[in-house]
Amino acid sequence: MIHAEERGTPKNRKKIDWKLITDLPVGSRADAIEKLEWYALRWKIEVFHKILV
């Protein structure tokens, strides 16, 4: 599991707190950041598919 917290949170909302469950190997901070970046791309893909409908 990867646990990440948002930095620089605006004062008008709570920080984003991610818990990402993965079966991919995560042996370092760089590995964790890489997996979080991959997951963040998911939302662009979701929007793309929404536009197609």
C-alpha positions in Angstrom: 0.0 0.0 0.0 1.2 3.5 -0.8 0.1 6.4 1.5 0.5 9.9 0.2 -0.6 13.3 1.6 -1.0 16.5 -0.4 1.5 19.3 0.2 0.5 23.0 0.0 -3.1 22.5 0.7 -5.3 25.6 0.3 -6.8 26.9 3.5 -10.4 26.5 2.3 -10.3 22.7 2.1 -8.8 19.6 3.7 -5.6 18.0 2.3 -5.9 15.1 -0.1 -5.0 11.9 1.6 -4.3 9.0 -0.8 -4.1 5.3 0.1 -3.3 3.4 -3.1 -3.4 -0.4 -3.0 -1.1 -2.0 -5.6 0.5 -5.3 -6.3 3.4 -3.6 -8.1 6.8 -3.6 -6.4 7.5 -0.4 -4.4 10.9 -0.5 -2.9 11.7 3.2 -2.6 10.2 6.7 -2.5 10.8 7.1 -6.2 8.9 3.9 -6.9 6.0 5.2 -4.9 5.9 8.5 -6.7 6.0 6.7 -10.0 3.0 4.6 -9.1 1.1 7.6 -7.9 1.8 9.4 -11.2 0.5 6.4 -13.1 -2.6 6.4 -11.0 -3.1 10.1 -11.6 -3.2 9.5 -15.3 -6.3 7.4 -14.8 -8.5 10.5 -14.5 -7.4 11.8 -17.9 -8.3 8.5 -19.4 -11.7 8.6 -17.6 -12.4 12.0 -19.1 -11.3 10.9 -22.5 -13.8 8.0 -22.4 -16.5 10.3 -21.1 -16.0 12.5 -24.1 -16.4 9.6 -26.5 -19.9 8.7 -25.2 
